[in-house]
Amino acid sequence: MKAFIDTNILIYAMERHPEFGEKAGELLEMVDNGEVSGFVSSLVLLEMCWYLESKGRVDEMKKAVEVVDGSRLQVVDVTGTDVTEAVELRPVYKRVDLNDLVNYCVMMRLGVRDVYTNDSHFNQLPDISTHFT
């Protein structure tokens, strides 16, 4: 199965979140074991770094990116077309953040129809299945 891994999953695993950390870690192990073909966008990496920066943990950003780069997660660049399409979708999906729409457009481009997230915004988007909660 091909699956997009949203930022919150990476953060749950990194932070060992008391409710979601174990489940997030298990999913990432499934990716590393080849049971799931996991994808993240370059935007997801930026959001992960922004999270660390917002917590005053700038010194941890490089290590977090290195962990992702050293995993079997496939990091996919966001294209200008992805952003343009997301901006065009924004008036239709007014309650979905632009970043989520960009990641949705990346998913559509890659033919990935499953997303692991705890972000309910993805439930509003067509042609995908959300997993995790």
N, C-alpha and C positions, 0 to 999 in steps of 0.2 A: 504494500500500500504506500502511495505517495501522500505525504502530509506536510502542511505548512505549520510551523511551530511559532506561535505568537510570543511576543516579548515577555508577557507575564509568566509564561511557563519557564523561561530561562531564569527569570528573577526568583520564582518560587524555588527552583532547584538550587540556585546560587545562595539564597538566603536561608535555605532549609526551613521554609515556611512551616509553621506548626500544623496547619491544616492541609496544605497542598504540596508541600515540599517533597514528601516521599513519592507521591503519585507522579509529580513532574520528573523526579529523578529516575523513576522506573521507565517513563516514556523515553527519556534521553538515552537510557541504557538500551532500550529496544532499537533506537536509531543506531547506536554504536555497534550493536550486535547484528545489524543488517535486517532486522525484522520489519522495520519501517524505514522508508526512504524519506528522511527529514529535510525540509527546506526552510531557510530563513532568508529574509531580504537584508540588504545592506541597511535599510531603514530600521530593522529590528536591532541590529548591532548598535546603531546610533541611539535608539531608545534605551537600550540597556546601559550604555555609557551615560546618557542623560540622567537616568535613574541614579546611578552611582554618584554622578556629579552633584545632583540635587541633595544627596545625603552627605555631602562633604567628603566623599571617598574617591577623589580623583585618582589617587595613587593605585586604586584597584582596577581602573578601567583597562589598562593594557593587559593585565592578567586575565580578565574576563573575556576579552576579545581573543586572546591566545587560546583559552580553553575551547571556545567555539571553533576557532580555526583548526585546532588539534583533534576535533571530534569528526564524526562522519556526517555532521550536518552540512548540507550544501548551501553556501552563501551565494545568493543571486543578487546581482546589481539591479537597482531600480533604474529604469530608463526614463527618458523624457516623455515617451509615449505613455508609460504607466501613470505618470503624474498628470499628463493632459487628460487621459481617460478618467482618472479619479476626480479631477476638477469638474469634468463634464457630468459625472454621476452625482456630484455633491447636491445639486438642486433636487434630485429624485430621492436621495437617501439623506434627508436633512439631519437626522439624528445619529448619523454615522460620522465619526471623526475622519478628517481627511487622511490621516496616517493609515487608518484601517482601510479606507477605500484604496489607497495606494497599494497596500499589501494584497487586497482583494484582486486588483488588476494584475499584480505580479502572479498571483495564483492562477488566474484565468489564462495568462500568457503561457504558463508552464503546464497547464492542464492538470493542476492540483485541485482536487475538489473537497479535500478534507482538511480542516483546520483544528488544531489543538489550541484552545484558548479559554479563558474565563471571562472574556469580553463579550457581553450580550449583544453588542452592535452587530457582530457577524451573523447573528440569527436573522437579521433583517435582509440579508443579501441573498440573491437567488443562486441556484446551481451549486451550492456548497453544503457540506454537513459539518456541524460544529461538534466537537468532542471535548470533554474534560470534566467540567464542573463537579 
